Amino acid sequence: MGADESTVSDSFNYYGYPQVVRALGKDYANWDLSRAPIRMNLRRSKTQYNYY
């Protein structure tokens, strides 16, 4: 199942970014990139399809 750019952006902003903040902290300037990559669970809102 594919998703267009706006769907991916909306999904990332709603589901993905909070997961990044939980893993790396609120201030992006202080992110420790050695802790990356992190797992992000994204969901397509229209179909409730999960992307991992």
PyMOL Python script that loads the backbone (N, CA, C, O; Angstrom):
from pymol import cmd

cmd.read_pdbstr("""\
ATOM      1  N   MET A   1       0.835  -1.170   0.000  1.00  0.00           N
ATOM      2  CA  MET A   1       0.000   0.000   0.000  1.00  0.00           C
ATOM      3  C   MET A   1       0.886   1.241   0.000  1.00  0.00           C
ATOM      4  O   MET A   1       1.699   1.425   0.905  1.00  0.00           O
ATOM      5  N   GLY A   2       0.736   2.059  -0.976  1.00  0.00           N
ATOM      6  CA  GLY A   2       1.511   3.273  -1.057  1.00  0.00           C
ATOM      7  C   GLY A   2       0.791   4.438  -0.396  1.00  0.00           C
ATOM      8  O   GLY A   2      -0.402   4.377  -0.097  1.00  0.00           O
ATOM      9  N   ALA A   3       1.547   5.487  -0.183  1.00  0.00           N
ATOM     10  CA  ALA A   3       0.971   6.699   0.394  1.00  0.00           C
ATOM     11  C   ALA A   3       1.591   7.892  -0.313  1.00  0.00           C
ATOM     12  O   ALA A   3       2.784   7.892  -0.616  1.00  0.00           O
ATOM     13  N   ASP A   4       0.781   8.904  -0.574  1.00  0.00           N
ATOM     14  CA  ASP A   4       1.320  10.084  -1.225  1.00  0.00           C
ATOM     15  C   ASP A   4       2.082  10.937  -0.206  1.00  0.00           C
ATOM     16  O   ASP A   4       2.047  10.664   0.994  1.00  0.00           O
ATOM     17  N   GLU A   5       2.768  11.968  -0.697  1.00  0.00           N
ATOM     18  CA  GLU A   5       3.641  12.774   0.160  1.00  0.00           C
ATOM     19  C   GLU A   5       2.894  13.445   1.304  1.00  0.00           C
ATOM     20  O   GLU A   5       3.391  13.483   2.429  1.00  0.00           O
ATOM     21  N   SER A   6       1.713  13.970   1.030  1.00  0.00           N
ATOM     22  CA  SER A   6       0.986  14.662   2.102  1.00  0.00           C
ATOM     23  C   SER A   6       0.549  13.684   3.187  1.00  0.00           C
ATOM     24  O   SER A   6       0.539  14.032   4.367  1.00  0.00           O
ATOM     25  N   THR A   7       0.190  12.465   2.798  1.00  0.00           N
ATOM     26  CA  THR A   7      -0.201  11.453   3.779  1.00  0.00           C
ATOM     27  C   THR A   7       0.983  11.067   4.640  1.00  0.00           C
ATOM     28  O   THR A   7       0.853  10.944   5.858  1.00  0.00           O
ATOM     29  N   VAL A   8       2.137  10.875   4.021  1.00  0.00           N
ATOM     30  CA  VAL A   8       3.341  10.523   4.773  1.00  0.00           C
ATOM     31  C   VAL A   8       3.714  11.662   5.712  1.00  0.00           C
ATOM     32  O   VAL A   8       4.052  11.421   6.871  1.00  0.00           O
ATOM     33  N   SER A   9       3.657  12.894   5.231  1.00  0.00           N
ATOM     34  CA  SER A   9       3.991  14.057   6.071  1.00  0.00           C
ATOM     35  C   SER A   9       3.050  14.168   7.260  1.00  0.00           C
ATOM     36  O   SER A   9       3.498  14.362   8.390  1.00  0.00           O
ATOM     37  N   ASP A  10       1.758  14.047   7.019  1.00  0.00           N
ATOM     38  CA  ASP A  10       0.785  14.140   8.105  1.00  0.00           C
ATOM     39  C   ASP A  10       1.001  13.018   9.126  1.00  0.00           C
ATOM     40  O   ASP A  10       0.965  13.244  10.335  1.00  0.00           O
ATOM     41  N   SER A  11       1.222  11.828   8.619  1.00  0.00           N
ATOM     42  CA  SER A  11       1.442  10.689   9.505  1.00  0.00           C
ATOM     43  C   SER A  11       2.703  10.872  10.336  1.00  0.00           C
ATOM     44  O   SER A  11       2.706  10.604  11.537  1.00  0.00           O
ATOM     45  N   PHE A  12       3.784  11.334   9.690  1.00  0.00           N
ATOM     46  CA  PHE A  12       5.021  11.552  10.436  1.00  0.00           C
ATOM     47  C   PHE A  12       4.836  12.637  11.493  1.00  0.00           C
ATOM     48  O   PHE A  12       5.260  12.463  12.635  1.00  0.00           O
ATOM     49  N   ASN A  13       4.212  13.749  11.127  1.00  0.00           N
ATOM     50  CA  ASN A  13       4.032  14.843  12.077  1.00  0.00           C
ATOM     51  C   ASN A  13       3.189  14.422  13.275  1.00  0.00           C
ATOM     52  O   ASN A  13       3.453  14.844  14.401  1.00  0.00           O
ATOM     53  N   TYR A  14       2.190  13.601  13.038  1.00  0.00           N
ATOM     54  CA  TYR A  14       1.282  13.212  14.118  1.00  0.00           C
ATOM     55  C   TYR A  14       1.823  12.043  14.939  1.00  0.00           C
ATOM     56  O   TYR A  14       1.751  12.063  16.168  1.00  0.00           O
ATOM     57  N   TYR A  15       2.362  11.030  14.270  1.00  0.00           N
ATOM     58  CA  TYR A  15       2.805   9.816  14.952  1.00  0.00           C
ATOM     59  C   TYR A  15       4.324   9.722  15.116  1.00  0.00           C
ATOM     60  O   TYR A  15       4.807   9.281  16.160  1.00  0.00           O
ATOM     61  N   GLY A  16       5.071  10.129  14.107  1.00  0.00           N
ATOM     62  CA  GLY A  16       6.508   9.902  14.096  1.00  0.00           C
ATOM     63  C   GLY A  16       7.316  10.861  14.939  1.00  0.00           C
ATOM     64  O   GLY A  16       8.161  10.441  15.729  1.00  0.00           O
ATOM     65  N   TYR A  17       7.062  12.148  14.777  1.00  0.00           N
ATOM     66  CA  TYR A  17       7.880  13.128  15.484  1.00  0.00           C
ATOM     67  C   TYR A  17       7.807  12.972  17.001  1.00  0.00           C
ATOM     68  O   TYR A  17       8.845  13.047  17.658  1.00  0.00           O
ATOM     69  N   PRO A  18       6.626  12.758  17.589  1.00  0.00           N
ATOM     70  CA  PRO A  18       6.595  12.541  19.044  1.00  0.00           C
ATOM     71  C   PRO A  18       7.433  11.326  19.478  1.00  0.00           C
ATOM     72  O   PRO A  18       7.993  11.318  20.574  1.00  0.00           O
ATOM     73  N   GLN A  19       7.516  10.315  18.627  1.00  0.00           N
ATOM     74  CA  GLN A  19       8.335   9.157  18.953  1.00  0.00           C
ATOM     75  C   GLN A  19       9.822   9.515  18.921  1.00  0.00           C
ATOM     76  O   GLN A  19      10.600   9.039  19.749  1.00  0.00           O
ATOM     77  N   VAL A  20      10.208  10.355  17.963  1.00  0.00           N
ATOM     78  CA  VAL A  20      11.589  10.821  17.897  1.00  0.00           C
ATOM     79  C   VAL A  20      11.926  11.633  19.144  1.00  0.00           C
ATOM     80  O   VAL A  20      12.991  11.452  19.734  1.00  0.00           O
ATOM     81  N   VAL A  21      11.030  12.519  19.544  1.00  0.00           N
ATOM     82  CA  VAL A  21      11.254  13.358  20.720  1.00  0.00           C
ATOM     83  C   VAL A  21      11.370  12.506  21.980  1.00  0.00           C
ATOM     84  O   VAL A  21      12.219  12.770  22.831  1.00  0.00           O
ATOM     85  N   ARG A  22      10.523  11.485  22.103  1.00  0.00           N
ATOM     86  CA  ARG A  22      10.621  10.593  23.272  1.00  0.00           C
ATOM     87  C   ARG A  22      11.971   9.885  23.315  1.00  0.00           C
ATOM     88  O   ARG A  22      12.538   9.690  24.390  1.00  0.00           O
ATOM     89  N   ALA A  23      12.482   9.504  22.156  1.00  0.00           N
ATOM     90  CA  ALA A  23      13.734   8.762  22.109  1.00  0.00           C
ATOM     91  C   ALA A  23      14.970   9.651  22.243  1.00  0.00           C
ATOM     92  O   ALA A  23      15.954   9.256  22.868  1.00  0.00           O
ATOM     93  N   LEU A  24      14.921  10.849  21.657  1.00  0.00           N
ATOM     94  CA  LEU A  24      16.128  11.681  21.584  1.00  0.00           C
ATOM     95  C   LEU A  24      16.058  12.972  22.381  1.00  0.00           C
ATOM     96  O   LEU A  24      17.088  13.620  22.567  1.00  0.00           O
ATOM     97  N   GLY A  25      14.883  13.373  22.858  1.00  0.00           N
ATOM     98  CA  GLY A  25      14.751  14.591  23.645  1.00  0.00           C
ATOM     99  C   GLY A  25      14.084  15.707  22.867  1.00  0.00           C
ATOM    100  O   GLY A  25      13.969  15.646  21.643  1.00  0.00           O
ATOM    101  N   LYS A  26      13.641  16.734  23.593  1.00  0.00           N
ATOM    102  CA  LYS A  26      12.878  17.817  22.973  1.00  0.00           C
ATOM    103  C   LYS A  26      13.735  18.777  22.159  1.00  0.00           C
ATOM    104  O   LYS A  26      13.279  19.285  21.135  1.00  0.00           O
ATOM    105  N   ASP A  27      14.960  19.036  22.588  1.00  0.00           N
ATOM    106  CA  ASP A  27      15.812  20.011  21.917  1.00  0.00           C
ATOM    107  C   ASP A  27      16.649  19.311  20.843  1.00  0.00           C
ATOM    108  O   ASP A  27      17.599  18.595  21.159  1.00  0.00           O
ATOM    109  N   TYR A  28      16.296  19.521  19.592  1.00  0.00           N
ATOM    110  CA  TYR A  28      16.983  18.820  18.507  1.00  0.00           C
ATOM    111  C   TYR A  28      18.472  19.153  18.440  1.00  0.00           C
ATOM    112  O   TYR A  28      19.257  18.358  17.924  1.00  0.00           O
ATOM    113  N   ALA A  29      18.865  20.301  18.947  1.00  0.00           N
ATOM    114  CA  ALA A  29      20.282  20.679  18.924  1.00  0.00           C
ATOM    115  C   ALA A  29      21.112  19.773  19.836  1.00  0.00           C
ATOM    116  O   ALA A  29      22.325  19.664  19.658  1.00  0.00           O
ATOM    117  N   ASN A  30      20.477  19.131  20.798  1.00  0.00           N
ATOM    118  CA  ASN A  30      21.184  18.258  21.744  1.00  0.00           C
ATOM    119  C   ASN A  30      20.956  16.773  21.478  1.00  0.00           C
ATOM    120  O   ASN A  30      21.305  15.938  22.313  1.00  0.00           O
ATOM    121  N   TRP A  31      20.380  16.436  20.337  1.00  0.00           N
ATOM    122  CA  TRP A  31      20.140  15.024  20.042  1.00  0.00           C
ATOM    123  C   TRP A  31      21.455  14.280  19.919  1.00  0.00           C
ATOM    124  O   TRP A  31      22.382  14.745  19.255  1.00  0.00           O
ATOM    125  N   ASP A  32      21.534  13.137  20.552  1.00  0.00           N
ATOM    126  CA  ASP A  32      22.696  12.253  20.456  1.00  0.00           C
ATOM    127  C   ASP A  32      22.427  11.273  19.323  1.00  0.00           C
ATOM    128  O   ASP A  32      21.731  10.275  19.509  1.00  0.00           O
ATOM    129  N   LEU A  33      22.977  11.561  18.156  1.00  0.00           N
ATOM    130  CA  LEU A  33      22.686  10.750  16.976  1.00  0.00           C
ATOM    131  C   LEU A  33      23.294   9.354  17.046  1.00  0.00           C
ATOM    132  O   LEU A  33      22.985   8.507  16.208  1.00  0.00           O
ATOM    133  N   SER A  34      24.149   9.102  18.025  1.00  0.00           N
ATOM    134  CA  SER A  34      24.661   7.742  18.191  1.00  0.00           C
ATOM    135  C   SER A  34      23.554   6.809  18.692  1.00  0.00           C
ATOM    136  O   SER A  34      23.696   5.588  18.628  1.00  0.00           O
ATOM    137  N   ARG A  35      22.450   7.382  19.191  1.00  0.00           N
ATOM    138  CA  ARG A  35      21.306   6.576  19.631  1.00  0.00           C
ATOM    139  C   ARG A  35      20.391   6.209  18.465  1.00  0.00           C
ATOM    140  O   ARG A  35      19.453   5.431  18.641  1.00  0.00           O
ATOM    141  N   ALA A  36      20.647   6.748  17.294  1.00  0.00           N
ATOM    142  CA  ALA A  36      19.845   6.468  16.101  1.00  0.00           C
ATOM    143  C   ALA A  36      20.419   5.236  15.403  1.00  0.00           C
ATOM    144  O   ALA A  36      21.593   4.931  15.613  1.00  0.00           O
ATOM    145  N   PRO A  37      19.672   4.531  14.606  1.00  0.00           N
ATOM    146  CA  PRO A  37      18.277   4.777  14.254  1.00  0.00           C
ATOM    147  C   PRO A  37      17.338   4.318  15.363  1.00  0.00           C
ATOM    148  O   PRO A  37      17.665   3.447  16.168  1.00  0.00           O
ATOM    149  N   ILE A  38      16.186   4.921  15.375  1.00  0.00           N
ATOM    150  CA  ILE A  38      15.146   4.521  16.317  1.00  0.00           C
ATOM    151  C   ILE A  38      13.967   3.983  15.527  1.00  0.00           C
ATOM    152  O   ILE A  38      13.763   4.338  14.366  1.00  0.00           O
ATOM    153  N   ARG A  39      13.206   3.133  16.166  1.00  0.00           N
ATOM    154  CA  ARG A  39      12.018   2.595  15.498  1.00  0.00           C
ATOM    155  C   ARG A  39      10.887   3.600  15.595  1.00  0.00           C
ATOM    156  O   ARG A  39      10.624   4.161  16.658  1.00  0.00           O
ATOM    157  N   MET A  40      10.220   3.820  14.466  1.00  0.00           N
ATOM    158  CA  MET A  40       9.043   4.687  14.443  1.00  0.00           C
ATOM    159  C   MET A  40       7.888   3.895  13.857  1.00  0.00           C
ATOM    160  O   MET A  40       8.029   3.257  12.813  1.00  0.00           O
ATOM    161  N   ASN A  41       6.763   3.938  14.521  1.00  0.00           N
ATOM    162  CA  ASN A  41       5.555   3.300  14.025  1.00  0.00           C
ATOM    163  C   ASN A  41       4.672   4.371  13.408  1.00  0.00           C
ATOM    164  O   ASN A  41       4.238   5.294  14.097  1.00  0.00           O
ATOM    165  N   LEU A  42       4.406   4.251  12.118  1.00  0.00           N
ATOM    166  CA  LEU A  42       3.546   5.201  11.420  1.00  0.00           C
ATOM    167  C   LEU A  42       2.279   4.487  10.971  1.00  0.00           C
ATOM    168  O   LEU A  42       2.297   3.292  10.676  1.00  0.00           O
ATOM    169  N   ARG A  43       1.190   5.226  10.925  1.00  0.00           N
ATOM    170  CA  ARG A  43      -0.090   4.647  10.534  1.00  0.00           C
ATOM    171  C   ARG A  43      -0.745   5.548   9.507  1.00  0.00           C
ATOM    172  O   ARG A  43      -0.822   6.763   9.694  1.00  0.00           O
ATOM    173  N   ARG A  44      -1.217   4.952   8.422  1.00  0.00           N
ATOM    174  CA  ARG A  44      -1.972   5.704   7.425  1.00  0.00           C
ATOM    175  C   ARG A  44      -3.386   5.885   7.959  1.00  0.00           C
ATOM    176  O   ARG A  44      -4.121   4.916   8.151  1.00  0.00           O
ATOM    177  N   SER A  45      -3.752   7.131   8.194  1.00  0.00           N
ATOM    178  CA  SER A  45      -5.013   7.404   8.883  1.00  0.00           C
ATOM    179  C   SER A  45      -6.234   6.964   8.084  1.00  0.00           C
ATOM    180  O   SER A  45      -7.239   6.555   8.665  1.00  0.00           O
ATOM    181  N   LYS A  46      -6.156   7.043   6.764  1.00  0.00           N
ATOM    182  CA  LYS A  46      -7.320   6.703   5.940  1.00  0.00           C
ATOM    183  C   LYS A  46      -7.654   5.216   6.024  1.00  0.00           C
ATOM    184  O   LYS A  46      -8.828   4.847   6.056  1.00  0.00           O
ATOM    185  N   THR A  47      -6.635   4.364   6.059  1.00  0.00           N
ATOM    186  CA  THR A  47      -6.869   2.920   6.034  1.00  0.00           C
ATOM    187  C   THR A  47      -6.449   2.220   7.315  1.00  0.00           C
ATOM    188  O   THR A  47      -6.657   1.015   7.459  1.00  0.00           O
ATOM    189  N   GLN A  48      -5.858   2.963   8.250  1.00  0.00           N
ATOM    190  CA  GLN A  48      -5.332   2.400   9.493  1.00  0.00           C
ATOM    191  C   GLN A  48      -4.238   1.360   9.232  1.00  0.00           C
ATOM    192  O   GLN A  48      -4.021   0.456  10.039  1.00  0.00           O
ATOM    193  N   TYR A  49      -3.553   1.503   8.092  1.00  0.00           N
ATOM    194  CA  TYR A  49      -2.455   0.591   7.744  1.00  0.00           C
ATOM    195  C   TYR A  49      -1.199   1.033   8.493  1.00  0.00           C
ATOM    196  O   TYR A  49      -0.848   2.212   8.472  1.00  0.00           O
ATOM    197  N   ASN A  50      -0.525   0.100   9.150  1.00  0.00           N
ATOM    198  CA  ASN A  50       0.687   0.402   9.914  1.00  0.00           C
ATOM    199  C   ASN A  50       1.933   0.254   9.045  1.00  0.00           C
ATOM    200  O   ASN A  50       2.069  -0.715   8.298  1.00  0.00           O
ATOM    201  N   TYR A  51       2.835   1.221   9.149  1.00  0.00           N
ATOM    202  CA  TYR A  51       4.153   1.164   8.513  1.00  0.00           C
ATOM    203  C   TYR A  51       5.175   1.064   9.637  1.00  0.00           C
ATOM    204  O   TYR A  51       5.101   1.810  10.613  1.00  0.00           O
ATOM    205  N   TYR A  52       6.116   0.156   9.507  1.00  0.00           N
ATOM    206  CA  TYR A  52       7.158   0.015  10.527  1.00  0.00           C
ATOM    207  C   TYR A  52       8.496   0.267   9.912  1.00  0.00           C
ATOM    208  O   TYR A  52       9.515   0.199  10.601  1.00  0.00           O
TER     209      TYR A  52
END
""", "prot")
cmd.dss("prot")
cmd.show_as("cartoon", "prot")
cmd.util.cbc("prot")
cmd.orient("prot")
